[in-house]
């Protein structure tokens, strides 16, 4: 189960960071928080279940990532998780913001440059 949660979190974190646009500050969101928010998305992004309550986690993470450092931290976490686990359908992960009605300014992808996330 832990192996599945990490990839899902990577993808969702990237989405959340892309969504959030706020003033700079200190990062308060760690990978553990990202994983907690995005855990409900794991079945969906690993092709093992429906979208279910995933959007609530995506929207919660989006709302929590209020500063640039927070968004960059989420992005970095998502990239690390995506690189570590190959079970995640990257297209489904990249589509989560749109599926959940959240508009983010970057694509959720292992190639995203998190240092450019604002």
RAHU-V564080 format. One record per helix or strand of 3 or more residues. SS is the DSSP state (alpha for helix, beta for strand). FROM is the first residue (numbers start at 1). TO is the last residue. If there is no record, write none. Layout:
<<SS,FROM,TO> <SS,FROM,TO>>
This chain:
<<alpha,2,19> <alpha,31,45> <alpha,54,64> <alpha,68,84> <alpha,90,99> <alpha,114,116>>
